[in-house]
Amino acid sequence: MHGNRTLPVAQAAPAAHDGPLLPPELLWLYPFLPLAISFLVIDGITSIPVADAARKIAAAYIPTLGIGFGFHLIYAKLMPRLLRNAHGRWARGLIHAVAVAIGAVGIAQLILPVHNAVCRSNVSSTLFTVQCVLISTAIVVPALLVQSWRLRVRAAEQQTLAQRRAVVEAQLETLQARTNPHFFFNSLNTIASFIHDDPNLAERTLERLAALFRYALAASNTRSVPLQTEFDMVRDYLAIQQARFGDRLVTSVELAANAADLAVPPLLLQPLVENAILHGLHERAAGSVHVLAERIGERVVIRVRDDGPGPTNSKHAGTQTSVADLRKRVHLAFGDAASVTLTDSATGGCVAEVSLPCAH
């Protein structure tokens, strides 16, 4: 866990614009839409000669198919590259507007000779271009809005699933840690040793152990909890460890009142506190762990400090999985606005700091 560095940020869930820019199902509508429209808007189409009806229908099909498939090609091959470095809604909107205008004009010039030849007409280039621009706007703009909304919903769903998955993983790891033979049996042995000498302490310790299991089990059904709830869990955990280690372990837990309501992922602090004890007491006669949360401006800063050998000298290397999971969960919940750092304490030991925005 230890190391004097800022933890790398986990990859974000897919952004709202990841995916096809136009709805793929539109490709199935283009062959049928002009035919349906023709029978609705062309008076007497069923009573005119077949050749004339075919030309009128072709007059609807040619621009619709040309524009539809043309813009699908543009938005599949060209637009992703143009939009990749565009930042902000206005910049992206301007690129879309220019693409629609230029694309419509270009497609109009390509399909105009085909239109006039098939339909045996002599539509002017200006009129046909205006028609193509109007058709392009009518097709592309609503399609972009629908697909943008769909991708935002999909991104939000993926973000929610990723958060839920991270919570479940944290829950499983916490349950694994809680049922680790060393922790579980040491806790039971500690409780057993108090039954005769201090039955009240034995009862309280057993209740705290049960509360930790209940909290870990309930975490998978909860996206966030108040920071106050997390600190209550930390107090229970440290109380069990203090009952076990006695005077060897000194702890303190402080939560500023103006930070207590911040919504955080459940089981956020457990890996930090657990690792602080593992590193702080590993092969040492005594140690201390201090947990502090305070609000600084528009951020809540949580620090877990131990007085162990420090990030570079600890002999308890660990597997680093708890750090990776914590990094992932903090990023899923708060994005790039959050940070997790590990630094050397000025007085020795390690300080793990989680900095979270108050609003996100």
LUMNU-66050 format. One record per residue: y, x, z of N, C-alpha, C in turn; residue in three letters. Coordinates in steps of 0.001 Angstrom, whole numbers, plus 524288, in hexadecimal, padded with zeros to 5 digits. Each point is the difference from the previous one (the first is absolute). Example, Ala and Ser with C-alpha at 12.3 -4.5 7.8 and 13.67 -1.06 7.14 Angstrom:
<sites>
7E9C68338681E78804A67FC8680000804B08038480000Ala8041A7FEA27FD30804A6803348003C804427FCFE802DASer
</sites>
This chain:
<sites>
7FB4A8033680000804B67FCCA80000804E38035580000Met7FFD380441802E5804C7802E8800C88016B8031C7FB2AHis804FF801317FF80802218031A7FBBA805BC7FF0E7FFA5Gly80305804147FF06805AC7FF8880004801CD7FE767FA96Asn7FFBF7FB0C7FEE3801457FE2E7FABA801087FA3280016Arg8025E7FE2D7FBC7800807FA617FF2A7FB407FE2D7FCFBThr7FD9B7FBED801D07FB537FE1D7FD6A801597FE027FA94Leu7FCDA801567FBF88010C7FE0A7FAC47FF8B7FA227FFDBPro803177FDAE7FC9B800297FA4C7FF927FB7D7FE1C7FCBCVal7FD787FBEE801CB7FBB77FDAE7FD04802247FD707FB21Ala7FCB27FF7D7FC14801B27FD637FB3B801167FA5080111Gln8042E7FE247FDB8801867FA8D800DA7FC767FC637FCF6Ala8000E7FB348019B7FD607FBFB7FCED802C57FF8E7FACBAla7FD897FDEB7FC04802517FFAB7FAD98054D7FD4D80012Pro803978022B7FD01805367FDB47FFC37FFCA7FAF87FCEBAla804477FCF4800878000E7FADB7FD957FFBB800477FA17Ala8019C804917FD8C800038004E7FA527FB29802C07FDE3His7FC2A80177803617FB288025A7FE297FC9F7FBC27FD8CAsp7FE2A801157FB2E7FCE07FC307FD39802957FEA17FADBGly7FD947FCB37FCD8802547FE897FAF5805347FD50800C8Pro803CB801407FCB08053C7FDD78009A800637FA6E7FDFBLeu7FC9E7FE8D7FC577FFE07FAB07FDF97FAB97FD8680155Leu7FFE57FAE7800F87FB067FD70801537FC0A8009C7FB98Pro7FB7180231800FA7FC1E800CB7FBD17FE3E7FAEA7FD75Pro800057FBAE803007FE057FB1B7FDC8803817FDD07FBB7Glu804CD801F87FF85803587FE387FBB67FD938012C7FAB7Leu7FCE5804397FFC07FD7A801627FB0C7FC717FBA67FE09Leu7FE007FCDD803997FCA87FBAA7FE6F8032A7FB2F7FE77Trp804ED7FFC88017C803387FB767FEB18026D800697FA98Leu80134804CF7FE4A802C28009B7FB057FD2C7FD6C7FB68Tyr7FAD68004F7FF927FD727FD837FB76800327FA0A80021Pro800E57FD9F804817FFC77FA4E80066805617FD7C800C2Phe80389802CC80270805167FDBB8013E8030C7FE497FB28Leu80083803527FBE88030C7FE387FB6A7FDC07FB217FD73Pro7FABF7FF8F7FFF47FDA37FB5C7FD97801737FB208030FLeu7FFAE8004D8051D8015C7FB7E8033E805B97FE967FF5AAla80361803F27FFE28059D7FEFC7FF73801287FD957FAAAIle7FD50801E27FC00800FD7FE057FAB57FF147FA227FFACSer7FBC07FE28802497FED97FA6B7FFCF803D17FCD980357Phe8029E8028B803B9803BB7FD3480346805757FFD27FD9DLeu8018E804107FD4B8057B8005A7FE49800C37FF0F7FA2AVal7FBE5800657FCED800A17FF337FA5C7FEBC7FA517FEBFIle804067FD237FE507FF437FA707FED57FC727FF457FB44Asp7FC4A7FC78800807FCAC7FE877FB9A7FC6D8043E7FE16Gly7FE88803B8803717FCC8804627FE2F7FAA37FE2E7FE2FIle7FE447FB9D8022F7FACC7FE1A7FE7A800127FCFF7FADBThr804B27FEAC7FE288004F7FCD57FB35801E38031E7FB4CSer8019D804D7800C2801DA8032A7FB977FB6B802DE7FDA2Ile80096801ED7FB317FBB7802E87FD8D7FE218048280371Pro7FAFA8011B7FF807FD9C8040980350802AA8053D7FF3EVal80146801697FB388027A805117FEF88054080060802BBAla803107FBBA7FFBE8051480017802A87FF5180043805ECAsp7FC2C7FD09802067FF078002B805A17FE568056F801B6Ala7FCB98027F7FCC77FE33805498015280492803D180024Ala803997FF7E7FC4A80488803907FFF8803757FF1C804BEArg800C37FB1C8017A803377FEE7804997FD798022380503Lys7FAD77FF5C8004D7FD4A8021C8048D8003D805FC7FFF7Ile7FF738024E7FB478005F805B57FF8C80565801E3801A2Ala804027FCD87FEEB805528017C801888008780062805EBAla7FCCB7FD09802CD8000180068805BE7FC778045E801E0Ala7FB89800AC7FD2E7FC33803EA801B2801F8805917FF49Tyr802568012E7FBA68014A8056F7FEBC803B8802658040BIle804777FD8D801388035D8026F803FA7FD957FFF980571Pro7FD237FBC88014A7FDB37FFC38053D7FBE980441800BDThr7FC6C8007D7FC2A7FBFC804068006C80256805747FFACLeu803A1800C07FC6E80269805267FF6C802D5801AB804ECGly8031B7FC5F80215802FB80142804C17FC5E80098804ACIle7FC457FC58800847FC8380030804837FCD6804FC8003DGly7FD1E8011C7FBDA7FCB7804A9800048034C804FB7FFCBPhe8047A7FFAD7FD5B8036D8048B7FFC7802038018F80561Gly801BD7FC258030F8020580140805327FBA280178803CAPhe7FB5B7FDD37FF487FBAA801C9803457FED3805BE7FEFAHis8005D8019A7FB257FF30805807FEB68045B8035D80252Leu804D17FE2C7FF7380475802EC802257FF888008E805EAIle7FEA87FBA8802997FFCF80015805B87FB098029F80218Tyr7FC1D800BB7FCA87FB54802D2801B980089805DD7FF3CAla802A4801A57FBD1800288058D7FEAC8052B802A98013DLys8045E7FD617FEED80514802918006D802C27FEE880527Leu8002F7FB188019C8032B7FE86804857FE49802998051AMet7FAE9800B7801137FEA8802A9804EA8027C8056180080Pro80065802D27FB9A802778053180037805DE7FF8F800D1Arg8026D7FC167FD7F805A67FF60800998016F7FE4480583Leu7FCA17FCCF802668012E7FDDC805247FE5A8039A80476Leu7FCF2804027FEC67FDCB80349804218043B8027780359Arg80431801BD7FD9580427802B3802DF804C77FC8F800FBAsn7FF707FAEB7FEED804607FC65800E97FFEF7FE46805B2Ala8045B800AE802A48005B7FE9680584803FA7FB9B800ABHis7FE727FBFB8029F8038D7FBAA800F17FF247FB8C7FC33Gly8011F7FB48801E37FF257FB4D7FCD5803817FFE07FB3FArg804E6801B68008B803A07FFBD7FB977FE63803BE7FBA5Trp7FE4A804AA8016A7FE62803CD7FC0F7FB457FE047FCFBAla7FC437FDD7802D77FB5F7FDEA7FD628015E7FB437FCA5Arg8038A7FCA5801F5801A87FB7E7FCFD802B68018E7FAF7Gly8033D8041180044802B4801DA7FB487FC188020E7FC01Leu7FC13802D6801C87FC0E8020E7FC617FD087FB7F7FD6EIle7FEA27FC05803107FD5D7FB717FDC1803707FD5A7FBE5His805067FF4580133803857FD517FC5D80085803007FAE7Ala800A1805188005E80081803367FB497FAEE7FFE57FCE2Val7FB998003F802C67FAF47FFF77FD537FF1A7FADC7FD20Ala8016E7FBAB802747FF4E7FAE87FD7B803777FF9F7FB2AVal804E4801AA800828039D7FF9E7FB8D7FE44803797FB77Ala7FEF6804FA8012A7FE79803977FBCF7FAAC7FE887FDD1Ile7FC5C7FE9B803837FACE7FE857FE2E800287FB407FC84Gly8031F7FC0C80160800557FB3F7FCDD80239801287FA9CAla80408803337FFD88025F801587FAEE7FC26802FC7FCA1Val7FD50803CE8026C7FC3E803197FCFF7FB7B7FCBB7FDFEGly7FDDE7FCB08035E7FBA67FCA67FE55801BE7FC3E7FBBDIle804CA7FDEB80072802067FC607FC0980021802857FAA4Ala801C6804EB7FFCD800538029D7FAF47FA968011A7FDBCGln7FC22800E18037C7FAC1801207FE1A7FD4D7FB247FDE8Leu800D27FB8E802907FD067FB547FE7B803027FC707FC52Ile80514800FB7FF278030C7FCA07FC787FDB37FFD27FA84Leu7FEAF8047B7FD8C7FDB77FFAB7FAB57FAE57FCD97FFEAPro7FCD0800988041B7FB1A7FD108004C801297FA2780075Val803D37FEBF803508016E7FA88800C3801DB7FD847FAEAHis8038C802A47FD42802267FDB97FB387FBDE7FF897FBBDAsn7FC53803D27FFDF7FBF27FFD37FBF47FC107FBA88011BAla7FE407FF8A804D07FC0E7FC1580150802477FA867FFC7Val804C77FF72801F88025C7FACE80056803057FE837FB0FCys8002F803A97FC37802E37FF107FB228058D7FE3280126Arg80287802F9803548055F7FEBA8017780358804DA7FF49Ser804FD7FF57800D1803A4804657FF75803BB7FFFC804A4Asn7FDBD80029804C4803317FFFA804BF80315805108004AVal804F77FF8F8013E80347804A5800477FE608037180493Ser800FD805097FF7C7FE88803BE80410802D67FED380523Ser804FE7FE8B7FF9C803067FEF7804C57FDE07FB45802EAThr7FF0E7FBC47FD2E7FE007FB468027D7FAA0800F58026BLeu7FCA6802AF7FD0B7FAB5800F7801F18002780390804CCPhe80380803D87FFF3800728039280479801D27FD0B804D6Thr803D47FC897FF61801D87FCE8804777FB9A7FC9F8021BVal7FD0D7FD9E7FC757FB997FCD5801B97FC0B803488030DGln7FEEF804A97FE1E7FC3C8036F8029E801FB801B98055ACys8051880100800678023B8017A805147FF6B7FB7A803DAVal801197FB3D7FE307FF797FB708036E7FA4C7FF278019ALeu7FC69800667FC367FA727FF548013F7FE2F80447803BEIle801BF804D07FF137FE7A8045A80364801DF7FF2080592Ser804D87FE3D8007A802177FEF78053E7FCFA7FBA2802A6Thr7FEBA7FBEF7FCF77FD277FB8D802387FA7C8017E801A7Ala7FDA9803CF7FD5E7FAB0801A18015A800098042C80444Ile80321804197FF3A7FF9F804AA8034F802627FF2980566Val8049B7FD9E80043802A27FF83805127FCCE7FCC8803E1Val7FE487FB2F7FE987FCB57FD29803C07FAED802E480148Pro7FDB7802957FC0F7FB2C802DB800F4800DB8046F803E3Ala80460802C57FF778013B8043A803A6800C27FDEC80589Leu802B97FB9480077800F67FDC8805357FAE87FE4C8028CLeu7FCA77FD5F7FCEA7FAFF7FE348022C7FCA6804A480199Val7FFA1803F97FCA37FCB8804838013480231803348048AGln8052A800618004A80261802D18045E7FEC17FD4A80529Ser8007B7FACF800147FEA87FD10804BB7FA3A800B780152Trp7FCAD7FFB87FC0B7FA6080086800E77FEB38056780239Arg8026C804257FDE07FEE48053F801DC8020A800DC80587Leu804827FD888013D801FC800798055B7FC477FD64803DAArg7FE077FB6B7FE857FC3C7FD54803677FB10803408009AVal7FE2E802377FBA77FB438032880035800D5804D780363Arg8049F802867FF6E801208049C8032C800387FE9F805C7Ala8025A7FB798012D800427FE518057F7FA887FEED8021EAla7FCA97FD927FCC37FAA57FEFB801BA7FD0A80516800E5Glu800B4803CB7FC767FD5D804FC800A580204802DC804CBGln8051B7FF95800FE8023280271804AB7FDAE7FD90804EAGln7FF897FAD37FFF47FDBD7FD558048B7FA5280192800C8Thr7FD06800457FBAE7FA8D801958006C7FF7C80594801EALeu8037A803677FE1A7FFCC8056D801BF801438006D805C8Ala803D27FCFE801C9801488000A805897FB707FDF18033BGln7FDA57FBB87FE307FB997FDD2802E57FB79803DB80022Arg7FF03802967FB957FBC4803D07FFD48010C80488803BFArg804EA801C78001F8015780449803897FF5B7FE61805B2Ala801627FB13801327FF5B7FE158055D7FA3A7FFD580171Val7FCBE7FE1D7FC557FA617FFB8801197FDCB8057A800D3Val801B0803B57FCB87FE2680556800AE801A3802268054FGlu804DB7FEEA80179801CD801CC8051C7FCF67FD608045FAla7FED97FAF47FF487FCF67FD28803E17FA99802708009FGln7FD698012A7FB9C7FACC80241800448001E8055D80295Leu803FB803217FEA08005E8052D80263801237FF9C805D0Glu803427FC3580168801287FF52805887FB2F7FE3A802FDThr7FD167FC4F7FDB97FB2C7FE518028B7FC188047B80064Leu7FFE0803357FBE57FC8B804808002B8019E803B580458Gln80523800D98007A801E78036A8042B7FEE07FDA380555Ala800B77FACC800607FF267FD768050D7FA318001780184Arg7FC917FFAB7FC037FA6D7FFF9801257FD9D8056D7FF98Thr80348803F57FF0B7FE2980554800197FD59800FE8053EAsn7FB57802367FFF07FD3D800B9804FB80337802BC8042BPro80310803EA7FE5D80314802D8803E0803EF7FC60802ACHis802E87FD167FCC6803F77FC8B8024D7FD787FB6A802E4Phe7FC4A7FD797FD5F7FDCA7FB3A802387FD058011580512Phe7FC6D803CF7FFCF7FCD880108804A68032D8029A8044APhe803C5803477FE7D803658023D80403803277FBC2802B4Asn801BD7FC157FCDE802EC7FBAB802547FC817FCD6803AASer7FB237FEE27FE3A7FC677FD1E803587FEA78030C804F2Leu7FF34805207FF5E7FEDB8032E804988049B80010803C1Asn804BB8002E7FDC7804A77FFE480352800507FADF80302Thr7FEF87FBAE7FD288001B7FADA802897FBCF7FFB680441Ile7FB56802007FECB7FBB77FFD6803CD8015180319804E6Ala802B0804747FF4B801488033980486803FC7FD6880393Ser802F87FC3F7FDF08040B7FD5F8031E7FDED7FB19802BAPhe7FB6B7FE247FE737FE2D7FAEE801F07FFD17FFD4805EEIle7FDF18042E8026E7FF907FFF9805B280509801C4802AFHis802868040B7FDC9804A18022E80297804F87FCEA7FEE5Asp800767FE0C7FB3F804CB7FD2A7FE9E7FE917FBB17FC23Asp7FDAD7FBC7801DB7FE3C7FBDA7FC6D804677FD867FCDEPro804B17FFC880239804697FDBB7FD1980151803547FB3FAsn7FFFF8052F800AD8010C803737FB967FBA17FFA57FBFBLeu7FB2B7FF81801CC7FB9E7FF697FC678009F7FB0D7FCBBAla801927FBC980287800B77FB147FD35804698005E7FC09Glu8045D8025E801A58047A800837FC627FE8E803697FB50Arg7FD2A8043C800FF7FE7D8037F7FBBA7FC577FD417FC37Thr7FC507FCF4802117FC797FD117FC9A802FF7FBFE7FCC8Leu803CE7FD63802658032D7FC317FD2880319802AF7FBA5Glu801FB804A68011D802ED802D77FBF27FC6D8019D7FB89Arg7FB50801B7801417FC4C801737FBEA7FEBC7FB487FC95Leu7FF327FB7A802687FEF67FB377FCFF804B57FE857FCADAla804B0800B480221804C37FEB67FD0E800858036C7FB24Ala7FE7A804F5800658003E803787FB757FC4E7FE187FBB4Leu7FB537FE5F8017E7FC577FDF67FC1A8021E7FB047FD83Phe8021E7FC838031C802217FB1B7FDDC8047D8011F7FC41Arg803638039B801708047F8014C7FCAF7FE2B8024A7FACATyr7FC2A80392800367FE05802577FB327FD657FBF17FC84Ala7FD147FC628025E7FD6B7FBE87FCEC803E47FC417FD90Leu804377FEDB802BE803E57FC497FE058038C802687FBE5Ala80007805267FF95803BF8029E7FC8E7FF377FE977FA4AAla7FB1F7FF087FE5B7FF0A7FEED7FA798025A7FAD77FE3BSer801407FC90803998024A7FAF67FE97805E47FFEF80096Asn802528047D800FE80596800418010E8027F804547FCC9Thr804047FEAD7FD01802B6803F17FCF1803BD8033880349Arg802497FDA4803FB803B7802DF8033A800187FDAA80573Ser801AA80340803A0800A67FE57805708051D80242801FAVal8024D7FDB380409804A4802618024E7FEA78055880248Pro803B0803917FFC37FF2180531802317FE977FFA2805CALeu802027FBF8802A57FEAB7FF308057B7FA157FF74800B0Gln7FD707FD247FC6B7FA5D7FF448005E7FD1D805287FF4FThr801D3803357FC4D7FDA5805257FF4A8007B80347804F5Glu804877FFC080282800C880319804BA7FCAC7FDF98047FPhe7FF137FAED8002C7FC7E7FDEB803FF7FA878022A7FF44Asp7FE418005D7FB157FAE0802407FEE27FFD8805BE80190Met80434802E07FED58003A8058C8015D7FFB6800B2805F2Val802A87FCA1802CE7FFD780062805C07FA787FF208020AArg7FD347FC287FDBD7FA9E7FF118019E7FC96804C47FEDEAsp8009E802247FB547FCDE804887FE7E8010E804A680399Tyr804FC801188010280156804698035F7FE527FF05805A1Leu800217FB1A801B57FE447FECD805527FA2D8012980094Ala7FCE57FEC27FBE87FA6C8013C800297FF30805E280026Ile802EB802CB7FCC87FF74805AC7FFEA801D28027680523Gln804197FDD880248801BE8020B805067FBFA7FF0680447Gln7FD717FB6C7FFBD7FBE37FEF5803CE7FB96803EA7FF6CAla7FF14801A17FB3E7FBD0803C37FF05801888058C801A0Arg804A7801B57FE598019080571800E9802C3800D380539Phe801E47FBD180248802AB8007F80503804F78032F7FF8AGly800B9803B1803A3804C380323800248005B803DB7FB84Asp7FBBD800A87FD1A80037803A07FB918038F7FE017FBADArg800D37FAE07FFB68030F7FDBA7FBC3804D17FD4580231Leu804878018A7FE0F804F57FD928016D802147FD2E7FB29Val801657FB0F8009C801E17FCFC7FB85804F97FD0D8015FThr802DE7FEB57FBF7804747FC7E8008D800917FCF17FAF9Ser8019A7FB208006E800B77FC917FB78805357FD3C8009DVal80383800D87FC3C805327FDA780044801387FD517FAD9Glu8018D7FB1780062801707FCEF7FB5D805577FD9C800EALeu803C98017F7FCB2805417FDD1800747FFE17FA2F7FEC1Ala802F37FCFB802F67FFF87FA507FF5B801B97FE687FA80Ala803AF802E47FDB3801F87FE8B7FAD47FC5F801B47FB90Asn7FB8880261801557FC25801777FC0A7FAFC7FCDD80082Ala7FF847FCD9804297FB057FD7F801437FE5C7FBE77FC09Ala803AA7FD9C7FD367FEAD7FBB47FC6F7FEC7801CE7FA78Asp800718050D7FEE57FEF4801DB7FAB67FA547FED67FE88Leu7FF327FDA17FB717FAB87FECC7FE2A7FD8F804E07FDA4Ala7FB8380182801F27FD42804A57FE2F7FA4F7FE9B7FEEDVal7FD4A803207FCCB7FA6E7FEFE7FF2C7FD05800B380521Pro7FC277FCB9801097FCF6800B1804CF7FD058051F7FFE7Pro7FF018022D8049C7FD36804F0800A1802F28048D7FD90Leu8052C7FFAB7FFF180335804247FDCA7FFF7804E38036ALeu8005D7FF5080529800AB8046D803897FADA80242801EDLeu7FBD27FD127FF857FB0E801B0802397FE58805737FE3EGln80019801537FAE57FE3E8053E7FE7E80380804508021DPro805177FEFF800758039280400802067FEF38011A805C2Leu7FF607FBD4803057FF1B800A98059A7FAA280262800FEVal7FC227FE2C7FD2D7FABE8020F800BB7FFBF805CC7FEB1Glu802728018B7FBA97FFF18057C7FE868033980358803AFAsn804357FDBF802298031A802EE803CB7FCB280173804BFAla7FCA07FC6C801BB7FC94801248046F7FBDB803FA7FE77Ile7FDB67FF537FB587FBF6803A27FE448021F8058F7FFA4Leu8049D800907FDC78024E805307FF7280252801EE80528His8026D7FC56802DA802B1801A3804BD7FC5C801AB8045BGly7FB367FDBA8004B7FC6980137804477FB5B803467FE4BLeu7FFAD8013D7FAF97FB8C802ED7FE197FFE08056C80279His7FBE6800F68031A7FF2980504802A4804A18017D80380Glu8028F7FC12802358045880102803987FF0B7FD0B80513Arg801EB80222804377FF307FD9480520803397FB0C800A3Ala804827FFC67FD7F803777FB7C80091803717FF9A7FB31Ala802467FB647FF4F8037B7FF387FB98803307FB17800B8Gly803AD7FF387FC768035F7FB6380055800C57FDB37FA9BSer800AC7FAD97FFF9801187FD1F7FB29804647FC2E8012FVal8040A800367FCD4804877FC9A800D3801197FD077FAF7His8009C7FAE780075801047FC9F7FB84805527FD6C800C9Val80357800917FC1D805597FDF1800628017F7FD647FAE6Leu8025F7FB6C80049802257FD5E7FB648058F7FE6880138Ala8038D801447FC7A805797FEA4800BA802657FE927FAC3Glu8041B7FD0880047802C77FE867FB3A804A48039D7FF50Arg8005A802607FB6180449803857FEB5802907FDE37FB0EIle804797FD908008B8028B7FD8C7FB867FCAA7FB9D7FDDEGly7FEA5800487FB077FCDE7FC007FD7B7FA48801A37FF8DGlu7FE528038B8036B7FA95801CD7FFE87FDAE7FFE18057FArg7FAEA7FF4F800307FD1B80091804DE7FCC2804F87FF8CVal800A08036A803CD7FD48805087FFF97FC10800028047BVal7FB20800FC7FEB17FBC780031803DB7FE0E8059F80047Ile7FFC180218804BC7FE2980565800BB7FB6180011803C2Arg7FBFA802CE7FE877FB81800F3803637FFD5805E4800EBVal800E08019F804C580084805858013F7FB95801B4803AEArg7FD978046B7FED37FC4580254803A1801AB8059880128Asp7FDC38023C804188016C80556801807FB81803C17FF08Asp7FCDD7FEC57FC0C7FB83803447FEC080183805187FD6DGly7FC4D802827FD5280106805247FDA7803AC7FFDC7FB55Pro801137FB687FE008038F7FFA57FB8C7FD247FF747FAE3Gly802D17FEA37FBDF7FD927FECC7FAF57FCB5804657FDBCPro801C2804DF800987FD468044B7FD657FBEA8029B80365Thr7FFFF7FEED805107FC77802BD8038E7FB997FCA380222Asn7FFF87FAE67FEB47FBFD7FC978021A7FAA88017A7FDCFSer7FC1880041803777FAA88011E7FE587FD167FB0F7FE6ELys802827FB7F800E87FD9C7FAFB7FE8E802637FE4C7FAD8His7FD93801B37FBAA802577FF1E7FADD7FFCD7FA537FE57Ala7FBB97FD328014F7FF8B7FA917FE507FEA67FF957FA44Gly7FFB87FB327FE1C7FE787FF0F7FA90804937FE997FC7BThr804957FF3780239804B17FE907FD037FFE77FA6E7FDEDGln7FBAC7FD21800BA7FFC57FABA7FDCC803D47FC50802B2Thr800BD8009A80519803987FC7D802B78058B800C77FE16Ser80157804DB7FEC7805378011D7FDF0800B17FD827FAA6Val7FC14800997FCA18005F7FDBA7FAC28006B7FA1480044Ala7FCFE7FD9E8035E8002C7FA4F80081805437FE3180223Asp8020D802C7803D3805187FE958022A80438800747FBDFLeu7FFE18043B7FD01803CC800BC7FBD27FFD07FB827FC1BArg7FB367FE7B7FE787FF547FBCC7FC3B8021D7FAD38021DLys7FEB57FED0804DB8017E7FAF58022E805E77FF98800CAArg8027680446801BE805A97FFED800B6802B27FF3A7FAC9Val7FE0B802917FBF38027C7FF6A7FAE47FF357FA867FDD3His7FB587FDCB800AE7FF087FAB57FE1D803937FC0E802A4Leu80108800D3804FE803297FC3E802EA805D4800B97FF1DAla801CA804E47FF69805A5800FF7FFEA801DB802E17FB23Phe7FC68801C57FCA180197802D17FB56802338055E8013EGly80327802027FC648022D8053D80093804138006380452Asp801AF7FB8F8021B803F880026804247FDC8801F780525Ala7FAD580031800797FD84801C7804D77FE3D805A47FF65Ala7FF4B802A4804617FE1D8055A7FFE27FCAB80113804C9Ser7FC64803977FF557FCB1801D08044C80020805F07FFF0Val80181802698045380063805AC800377FD2B8021C804C0Thr7FE23804BB7FF917FDA0802E080450802F48051E800A0Leu801F68010D8049E8030D804BC800E57FE718027E80527Thr801348050B8007F7FF59802AE804F0804147FE0B803E2Asp7FE447FF1B804D3803AE7FEA080420802CB804E3801DFSer804E57FF668015E803088047C801E07FDB180240804F6Ala7FD4A7FCCF803077FDB1801C5804EF7FA25800ED7FF79Thr7FE01800227FB3E7FA71800B07FF1E7FD5F7FAD97FEE3Gly7FBC48003C7FD107FD467FB3D7FE97801D97FDD87FACBGly7FEC57FB1E7FF1C801197FD737FAFB803027FAF6800D9Cys803807FEE97FC62802C17FB0C7FFFA7FEB57FD327FADBVal7FD737FB89800697FF057FCAB7FB77804347FBCC7FFEDAla802D67FFB07FBB2804677FC557FFBC7FF437FC497FB6AGlu8008A7FAFD801197FFE47FBEF7FC04805677FD837FFDDVal802898004A7FB8C8053C7FDCE7FF587FFB37FB597FC53Ser801977FB67801F87FF727FB217FD10805377FD3E7FF5FLeu8010E7FDB17FB7C804CB7FCF37FF647FFAF7FAED802F5Pro804777FE4780221800077FB16802E37FF947FB517FC5CCys801BC8009C7FB377FFB37FBC17FC267FDCF8023E7FB05Ala7FC497FD357FD8D7FDA9801DD7FB327FE057FB6B7FCC8His
</sites>
